[in-house]
Amino acid sequence: MNLAPLFLSLRLAAIVSLLLVAVSLPLAAWLAFGRWRGRFLLEAVFALPLVLPPTVLGFYLLLALGPRSPLGALWQALFGHGLAFSFEGLVFASLLYSLPFAVQPLVSAFRGVDPKLLSASFVLGASPLRTFRRVVLPLSYSGLVTALVLSFAHTLGEFGVVLMVGGNLPGVTRTVSIAIYDSVQAFDYGEANRLALTLLGISFAALSVIYAVNRRVWSPWSSR
């Protein structure tokens, strides 16, 4: 079994999931605790990748990352190569495509924190940042794990957006989902089955982690 596409997908998923959690924490906090009445519009924008066909999102991302776009031209000038059909382009596209899978679990977790605890923290003189770090985050642990694991698993299985933005360059943009598709096209069902089973096992393990944490089968504060 050719493991290069799998390792490339794992690398992509790890980078994207970590970046997504870092970006989504302040964004989800603003959506959960903000008082702007029109924030539901931004929530709808962030949720668009859930309903848009991957080819639609991939097409517009390809235009946005192309050499004639401001972002693509700037990247070309800074790094000497294009952003489209590159690993960096896959990271950028995957960040947008998997954003709802990180933001929505965090928003739900933050909104589930008892407002009385937040009020008590403020009464005791804690700043909003300290309250978020010492009260909100520990109580939102399951949402944080869910966001991390879901964004990882979703990025790992991407196909349409990855193919549109990155193409099929071995060692650069050829992810495991594309490798499975190529194997099927070449009638190499044995290789396709091995890669698919590996991806199935990783996905099952990721979902098991989410359900275990949400059911409090395991947590860093569980009794020993």
Phi and psi in degrees as GROMACS dihedral restraints (atoms count N, CA, C in turn):
[ dihedral_restraints ]
;  ai    aj    ak    al  type     phi  dphi    fc
    3     4     5     6     1   -78.7    20    10
    4     5     6     7     1   110.2    20    10
    6     7     8     9     1   -90.5    20    10
    7     8     9    10     1    -6.8    20    10
    9    10    11    12     1   -58.6    20    10
   10    11    12    13     1   -45.7    20    10
   12    13    14    15     1   -62.8    20    10
   13    14    15    16     1   -34.9    20    10
   15    16    17    18     1   -66.3    20    10
   16    17    18    19     1   -45.1    20    10
   18    19    20    21     1   -64.1    20    10
   19    20    21    22     1   -37.0    20    10
   21    22    23    24     1   -64.6    20    10
   22    23    24    25     1   -42.1    20    10
   24    25    26    27     1   -65.5    20    10
   25    26    27    28     1   -41.4    20    10
   27    28    29    30     1   -63.3    20    10
   28    29    30    31     1   -41.6    20    10
   30    31    32    33     1   -63.0    20    10
   31    32    33    34     1   -45.6    20    10
   33    34    35    36     1   -61.7    20    10
   34    35    36    37     1   -46.0    20    10
   36    37    38    39     1   -65.3    20    10
   37    38    39    40     1   -38.7    20    10
   39    40    41    42     1   -65.7    20    10
   40    41    42    43     1   -45.6    20    10
   42    43    44    45     1   -63.6    20    10
   43    44    45    46     1   -47.1    20    10
   45    46    47    48     1   -65.8    20    10
   46    47    48    49     1   -43.0    20    10
   48    49    50    51     1   -65.4    20    10
   49    50    51    52     1   -39.9    20    10
   51    52    53    54     1   -67.3    20    10
   52    53    54    55     1   -43.0    20    10
   54    55    56    57     1   -65.2    20    10
   55    56    57    58     1   -38.8    20    10
   57    58    59    60     1   -64.6    20    10
   58    59    60    61     1   -42.6    20    10
   60    61    62    63     1   -63.4    20    10
   61    62    63    64     1   -41.9    20    10
   63    64    65    66     1   -62.4    20    10
   64    65    66    67     1   -40.6    20    10
   66    67    68    69     1   -75.2    20    10
   67    68    69    70     1   -36.5    20    10
   69    70    71    72     1   -77.0    20    10
   70    71    72    73     1   -25.7    20    10
   72    73    74    75     1   -58.3    20    10
   73    74    75    76     1   -56.3    20    10
   75    76    77    78     1   -67.5    20    10
   76    77    78    79     1   -34.7    20    10
   78    79    80    81     1   -65.3    20    10
   79    80    81    82     1   -45.6    20    10
   81    82    83    84     1   -66.6    20    10
   82    83    84    85     1   -36.9    20    10
   84    85    86    87     1   -63.5    20    10
   85    86    87    88     1   -40.4    20    10
   87    88    89    90     1   -66.7    20    10
   88    89    90    91     1   -40.4    20    10
   90    91    92    93     1   -68.6    20    10
   91    92    93    94     1   -34.5    20    10
   93    94    95    96     1   -78.4    20    10
   94    95    96    97     1   -37.5    20    10
   96    97    98    99     1  -112.5    20    10
   97    98    99   100     1    -5.6    20    10
   99   100   101   102     1   -68.6    20    10
  100   101   102   103     1   155.9    20    10
  102   103   104   105     1  -108.5    20    10
  103   104   105   106     1     3.1    20    10
  105   106   107   108     1   -70.0    20    10
  106   107   108   109     1   123.8    20    10
  108   109   110   111     1   -67.4    20    10
  109   110   111   112     1   -25.5    20    10
  111   112   113   114     1   -89.4    20    10
  112   113   114   115     1    11.9    20    10
  114   115   116   117     1   -67.8    20    10
  115   116   117   118     1   -17.8    20    10
  117   118   119   120     1   -63.6    20    10
  118   119   120   121     1   -25.7    20    10
  120   121   122   123     1   -67.0    20    10
  121   122   123   124     1   -40.6    20    10
  123   124   125   126     1   -68.5    20    10
  124   125   126   127     1   -36.1    20    10
  126   127   128   129     1   -60.8    20    10
  127   128   129   130     1   -38.7    20    10
  129   130   131   132     1   -66.3    20    10
  130   131   132   133     1   -39.2    20    10
  132   133   134   135     1   -63.5    20    10
  133   134   135   136     1   -45.7    20    10
  135   136   137   138     1   -66.9    20    10
  136   137   138   139     1   -24.3    20    10
  138   139   140   141     1   -88.8    20    10
  139   140   141   142     1    -5.6    20    10
  141   142   143   144     1   -54.6    20    10
  142   143   144   145     1   -40.7    20    10
  144   145   146   147     1   -59.0    20    10
  145   146   147   148     1   -17.7    20    10
  147   148   149   150     1   -71.5    20    10
  148   149   150   151     1   -28.0    20    10
  150   151   152   153     1  -114.1    20    10
  151   152   153   154     1   -19.0    20    10
  153   154   155   156     1   -74.8    20    10
  154   155   156   157     1   138.9    20    10
  156   157   158   159     1   -60.6    20    10
  157   158   159   160     1   138.7    20    10
  159   160   161   162     1   -55.8    20    10
  160   161   162   163     1   -31.4    20    10
  162   163   164   165     1   -68.1    20    10
  163   164   165   166     1   -34.0    20    10
  165   166   167   168     1   -66.9    20    10
  166   167   168   169     1   -50.6    20    10
  168   169   170   171     1   -62.7    20    10
  169   170   171   172     1   -42.1    20    10
  171   172   173   174     1   -63.0    20    10
  172   173   174   175     1   -37.7    20    10
  174   175   176   177     1   -63.2    20    10
  175   176   177   178     1   -46.8    20    10
  177   178   179   180     1   -71.1    20    10
  178   179   180   181     1   -32.5    20    10
  180   181   182   183     1   -67.5    20    10
  181   182   183   184     1   -37.0    20    10
  183   184   185   186     1   -62.7    20    10
  184   185   186   187     1   -40.3    20    10
  186   187   188   189     1   -66.1    20    10
  187   188   189   190     1   -39.8    20    10
  189   190   191   192     1   -69.7    20    10
  190   191   192   193     1   -27.3    20    10
  192   193   194   195     1   -98.5    20    10
  193   194   195   196     1    -4.8    20    10
  195   196   197   198     1   -67.9    20    10
  196   197   198   199     1   165.2    20    10
  198   199   200   201     1   -65.7    20    10
  199   200   201   202     1   -18.6    20    10
  201   202   203   204     1   -91.0    20    10
  202   203   204   205     1    -6.8    20    10
  204   205   206   207     1   -84.9    20    10
  205   206   207   208     1   156.5    20    10
  207   208   209   210     1   -58.2    20    10
  208   209   210   211     1   -43.0    20    10
  210   211   212   213     1   -66.1    20    10
  211   212   213   214     1   -44.8    20    10
  213   214   215   216     1   -65.1    20    10
  214   215   216   217     1   -40.4    20    10
  216   217   218   219     1   -66.3    20    10
  217   218   219   220     1   -40.8    20    10
  219   220   221   222     1   -64.1    20    10
  220   221   222   223     1   -43.2    20    10
  222   223   224   225     1   -62.1    20    10
  223   224   225   226     1   -41.6    20    10
  225   226   227   228     1   -61.1    20    10
  226   227   228   229     1   -43.1    20    10
  228   229   230   231     1   -67.5    20    10
  229   230   231   232     1   -35.7    20    10
  231   232   233   234     1   -81.0    20    10
  232   233   234   235     1   -39.2    20    10
  234   235   236   237     1  -116.4    20    10
  235   236   237   238     1    -5.8    20    10
  237   238   239   240     1    80.2    20    10
  238   239   240   241     1     7.7    20    10
  240   241   242   243     1  -147.6    20    10
  241   242   243   244     1   159.8    20    10
  243   244   245   246     1   -72.3    20    10
  244   245   246   247     1   160.1    20    10
  246   247   248   249     1   -87.5    20    10
  247   248   249   250     1   -36.2    20    10
  249   250   251   252     1   -69.0    20    10
  250   251   252   253     1   148.2    20    10
  252   253   254   255     1    58.0    20    10
  253   254   255   256     1    41.6    20    10
  255   256   257   258     1  -140.0    20    10
  256   257   258   259     1   164.2    20    10
  258   259   260   261     1   -65.1    20    10
  259   260   261   262     1   -38.0    20    10
  261   262   263   264     1   -62.3    20    10
  262   263   264   265     1   -36.8    20    10
  264   265   266   267     1   -64.7    20    10
  265   266   267   268     1   -37.2    20    10
  267   268   269   270     1   -63.6    20    10
  268   269   270   271     1   -39.8    20    10
  270   271   272   273     1   -62.5    20    10
  271   272   273   274     1   -46.4    20    10
  273   274   275   276     1   -62.5    20    10
  274   275   276   277     1   -45.9    20    10
  276   277   278   279     1   -66.0    20    10
  277   278   279   280     1   -39.9    20    10
  279   280   281   282     1   -68.3    20    10
  280   281   282   283     1   -31.9    20    10
  282   283   284   285     1   -59.7    20    10
  283   284   285   286     1   -44.4    20    10
  285   286   287   288     1   -72.7    20    10
  286   287   288   289     1   -40.6    20    10
  288   289   290   291     1   -69.3    20    10
  289   290   291   292     1   -34.8    20    10
  291   292   293   294     1   -98.3    20    10
  292   293   294   295     1     3.3    20    10
  294   295   296   297     1   -54.6    20    10
  295   296   297   298     1   -45.5    20    10
  297   298   299   300     1   -59.9    20    10
  298   299   300   301     1   -29.7    20    10
  300   301   302   303     1   -74.2    20    10
  301   302   303   304     1   -14.0    20    10
  303   304   305   306     1  -101.4    20    10
  304   305   306   307     1   -39.2    20    10
  306   307   308   309     1   -72.4    20    10
  307   308   309   310     1   -47.8    20    10
  309   310   311   312     1   -64.3    20    10
  310   311   312   313     1   -42.4    20    10
  312   313   314   315     1   -63.2    20    10
  313   314   315   316     1   -35.0    20    10
  315   316   317   318     1   -70.4    20    10
  316   317   318   319     1   -41.5    20    10
  318   319   320   321     1   -60.7    20    10
  319   320   321   322     1   -44.9    20    10
  321   322   323   324     1   -62.7    20    10
  322   323   324   325     1   -41.3    20    10
  324   325   326   327     1   -66.6    20    10
  325   326   327   328     1   -43.2    20    10
  327   328   329   330     1   -64.8    20    10
  328   329   330   331     1   -40.4    20    10
  330   331   332   333     1   -70.0    20    10
  331   332   333   334     1   -18.1    20    10
  333   334   335   336     1   -83.3    20    10
  334   335   336   337     1    -6.9    20    10
  336   337   338   339     1   -72.4    20    10
  337   338   339   340     1   134.9    20    10
  339   340   341   342     1   -62.8    20    10
  340   341   342   343     1   120.4    20    10
  342   343   344   345     1   -58.2    20    10
  343   344   345   346     1   -26.4    20    10
  345   346   347   348     1   -64.4    20    10
  346   347   348   349     1   -33.3    20    10
  348   349   350   351     1   -68.4    20    10
  349   350   351   352     1   -38.0    20    10
  351   352   353   354     1   -66.3    20    10
  352   353   354   355     1   -42.9    20    10
  354   355   356   357     1   -62.6    20    10
  355   356   357   358     1   -41.5    20    10
  357   358   359   360     1   -63.5    20    10
  358   359   360   361     1   -38.3    20    10
  360   361   362   363     1   -64.8    20    10
  361   362   363   364     1   -42.2    20    10
  363   364   365   366     1   -66.8    20    10
  364   365   366   367     1   -39.0    20    10
  366   367   368   369     1   -62.7    20    10
  367   368   369   370     1   -35.0    20    10
  369   370   371   372     1   -78.1    20    10
  370   371   372   373     1     0.6    20    10
  372   373   374   375     1    95.0    20    10
  373   374   375   376     1     7.8    20    10
  375   376   377   378     1   -75.0    20    10
  376   377   378   379     1   142.9    20    10
  378   379   380   381     1   -75.0    20    10
  379   380   381   382     1   162.7    20    10
  381   382   383   384     1   -56.6    20    10
  382   383   384   385     1   -39.1    20    10
  384   385   386   387     1   -66.4    20    10
  385   386   387   388     1   -42.9    20    10
  387   388   389   390     1   -66.3    20    10
  388   389   390   391     1   -39.5    20    10
  390   391   392   393     1   -61.7    20    10
  391   392   393   394     1   -42.1    20    10
  393   394   395   396     1   -64.2    20    10
  394   395   396   397     1   -42.3    20    10
  396   397   398   399     1   -74.3    20    10
  397   398   399   400     1   -36.6    20    10
  399   400   401   402     1   -98.1    20    10
  400   401   402   403     1   -20.4    20    10
  402   403   404   405     1  -114.7    20    10
  403   404   405   406     1   -55.1    20    10
  405   406   407   408     1   -68.1    20    10
  406   407   408   409     1   -49.7    20    10
  408   409   410   411     1   -61.9    20    10
  409   410   411   412     1   -48.1    20    10
  411   412   413   414     1   -60.3    20    10
  412   413   414   415     1   -34.5    20    10
  414   415   416   417     1   -79.0    20    10
  415   416   417   418     1   -11.0    20    10
  417   418   419   420     1  -109.2    20    10
  418   419   420   421     1    23.8    20    10
  420   421   422   423     1   -58.3    20    10
  421   422   423   424     1   -44.5    20    10
  423   424   425   426     1   -63.6    20    10
  424   425   426   427     1   -37.6    20    10
  426   427   428   429     1   -65.5    20    10
  427   428   429   430     1   -36.2    20    10
  429   430   431   432     1   -66.1    20    10
  430   431   432   433     1   -44.4    20    10
  432   433   434   435     1   -65.0    20    10
  433   434   435   436     1   -41.2    20    10
  435   436   437   438     1   -61.4    20    10
  436   437   438   439     1   -44.0    20    10
  438   439   440   441     1   -62.1    20    10
  439   440   441   442     1   -43.8    20    10
  441   442   443   444     1   -65.3    20    10
  442   443   444   445     1   -47.1    20    10
  444   445   446   447     1   -72.5    20    10
  445   446   447   448     1   -40.9    20    10
  447   448   449   450     1   -64.6    20    10
  448   449   450   451     1   -43.2    20    10
  450   451   452   453     1   -65.8    20    10
  451   452   453   454     1   -35.6    20    10
  453   454   455   456     1   -64.2    20    10
  454   455   456   457     1   -50.5    20    10
  456   457   458   459     1   -66.1    20    10
  457   458   459   460     1   -39.1    20    10
  459   460   461   462     1   -66.7    20    10
  460   461   462   463     1   -41.8    20    10
  462   463   464   465     1   -65.4    20    10
  463   464   465   466     1   -38.1    20    10
  465   466   467   468     1   -60.9    20    10
  466   467   468   469     1   -34.0    20    10
  468   469   470   471     1   -98.9    20    10
  469   470   471   472     1     9.1    20    10
  471   472   473   474     1   -61.5    20    10
  472   473   474   475     1   145.8    20    10
  474   475   476   477     1  -135.0    20    10
  475   476   477   478     1   -62.1    20    10
  477   478   479   480     1   -61.5    20    10
  478   479   480   481     1   -50.6    20    10
  480   481   482   483     1   -64.3    20    10
  481   482   483   484     1   -41.8    20    10
  483   484   485   486     1   -61.3    20    10
  484   485   486   487     1   -43.5    20    10
  486   487   488   489     1   -67.1    20    10
  487   488   489   490     1   -39.6    20    10
  489   490   491   492     1   -68.1    20    10
  490   491   492   493     1   -42.8    20    10
  492   493   494   495     1   -88.5    20    10
  493   494   495   496     1   -37.1    20    10
  495   496   497   498     1  -105.0    20    10
  496   497   498   499     1   -17.0    20    10
  498   499   500   501     1    73.5    20    10
  499   500   501   502     1  -146.4    20    10
  501   502   503   504     1  -140.3    20    10
  502   503   504   505     1    66.9    20    10
  504   505   506   507     1  -100.2    20    10
  505   506   507   508     1   113.5    20    10
  507   508   509   510     1   -56.9    20    10
  508   509   510   511     1   131.1    20    10
  510   511   512   513     1    80.4    20    10
  511   512   513   514     1    -7.0    20    10
  513   514   515   516     1  -121.2    20    10
  514   515   516   517     1   -54.5    20    10
  516   517   518   519     1  -131.6    20    10
  517   518   519   520     1     4.7    20    10
  519   520   521   522     1   -83.9    20    10
  520   521   522   523     1    93.1    20    10
  522   523   524   525     1   -82.6    20    10
  523   524   525   526     1   176.3    20    10
  525   526   527   528     1   -68.0    20    10
  526   527   528   529     1   -34.7    20    10
  528   529   530   531     1   -66.2    20    10
  529   530   531   532     1   -37.9    20    10
  531   532   533   534     1   -69.4    20    10
  532   533   534   535     1   -37.4    20    10
  534   535   536   537     1   -62.9    20    10
  535   536   537   538     1   -38.4    20    10
  537   538   539   540     1   -63.2    20    10
  538   539   540   541     1   -45.1    20    10
  540   541   542   543     1   -61.7    20    10
  541   542   543   544     1   -43.4    20    10
  543   544   545   546     1   -62.2    20    10
  544   545   546   547     1   -40.2    20    10
  546   547   548   549     1   -64.6    20    10
  547   548   549   550     1   -40.0    20    10
  549   550   551   552     1   -65.3    20    10
  550   551   552   553     1   -41.9    20    10
  552   553   554   555     1   -62.2    20    10
  553   554   555   556     1   -31.3    20    10
  555   556   557   558     1   -90.1    20    10
  556   557   558   559     1     7.1    20    10
  558   559   560   561     1    61.5    20    10
  559   560   561   562     1    24.5    20    10
  561   562   563   564     1   -94.7    20    10
  562   563   564   565     1    73.6    20    10
  564   565   566   567     1   -69.0    20    10
  565   566   567   568     1   -25.7    20    10
  567   568   569   570     1   -64.1    20    10
  568   569   570   571     1   -48.2    20    10
  570   571   572   573     1   -64.9    20    10
  571   572   573   574     1   -41.4    20    10
  573   574   575   576     1   -61.7    20    10
  574   575   576   577     1   -40.4    20    10
  576   577   578   579     1   -66.1    20    10
  577   578   579   580     1   -40.8    20    10
  579   580   581   582     1   -64.9    20    10
  580   581   582   583     1   -44.6    20    10
  582   583   584   585     1   -66.6    20    10
  583   584   585   586     1   -40.5    20    10
  585   586   587   588     1   -66.1    20    10
  586   587   588   589     1   -40.9    20    10
  588   589   590   591     1   -64.8    20    10
  589   590   591   592     1   -38.7    20    10
  591   592   593   594     1   -62.5    20    10
  592   593   594   595     1   -45.0    20    10
  594   595   596   597     1   -65.5    20    10
  595   596   597   598     1   -37.9    20    10
  597   598   599   600     1   -62.5    20    10
  598   599   600   601     1   -43.0    20    10
  600   601   602   603     1   -64.2    20    10
  601   602   603   604     1   -42.2    20    10
  603   604   605   606     1   -65.5    20    10
  604   605   606   607     1   -41.8    20    10
  606   607   608   609     1   -64.5    20    10
  607   608   609   610     1   -41.4    20    10
  609   610   611   612     1   -63.4    20    10
  610   611   612   613     1   -41.7    20    10
  612   613   614   615     1   -63.5    20    10
  613   614   615   616     1   -40.2    20    10
  615   616   617   618     1   -63.9    20    10
  616   617   618   619     1   -45.0    20    10
  618   619   620   621     1   -66.6    20    10
  619   620   621   622     1   -34.0    20    10
  621   622   623   624     1   -63.3    20    10
  622   623   624   625     1   -37.5    20    10
  624   625   626   627     1   -62.2    20    10
  625   626   627   628     1   -44.7    20    10
  627   628   629   630     1   -61.3    20    10
  628   629   630   631     1   -48.6    20    10
  630   631   632   633     1   -68.1    20    10
  631   632   633   634     1   -33.8    20    10
  633   634   635   636     1   -65.5    20    10
  634   635   636   637     1   -43.7    20    10
  636   637   638   639     1   -67.6    20    10
  637   638   639   640     1   -44.4    20    10
  639   640   641   642     1   -66.8    20    10
  640   641   642   643     1   -26.9    20    10
  642   643   644   645     1   -91.2    20    10
  643   644   645   646     1     2.5    20    10
  645   646   647   648     1    58.5    20    10
  646   647   648   649     1    33.7    20    10
  648   649   650   651     1   -66.0    20    10
  649   650   651   652     1   -34.3    20    10
  651   652   653   654     1  -144.8    20    10
  652   653   654   655     1   139.9    20    10
  654   655   656   657     1  -157.4    20    10
  655   656   657   658     1   159.6    20    10
  657   658   659   660     1   -68.7    20    10
  658   659   660   661     1   -11.5    20    10
  660   661   662   663     1  -109.2    20    10
  661   662   663   664     1    10.7    20    10
  663   664   665   666     1   -69.1    20    10
  664   665   666   667     1   153.0    20    10
  666   667   668   669     1   -69.4    20    10
  667   668   669   670     1   147.2    20    10
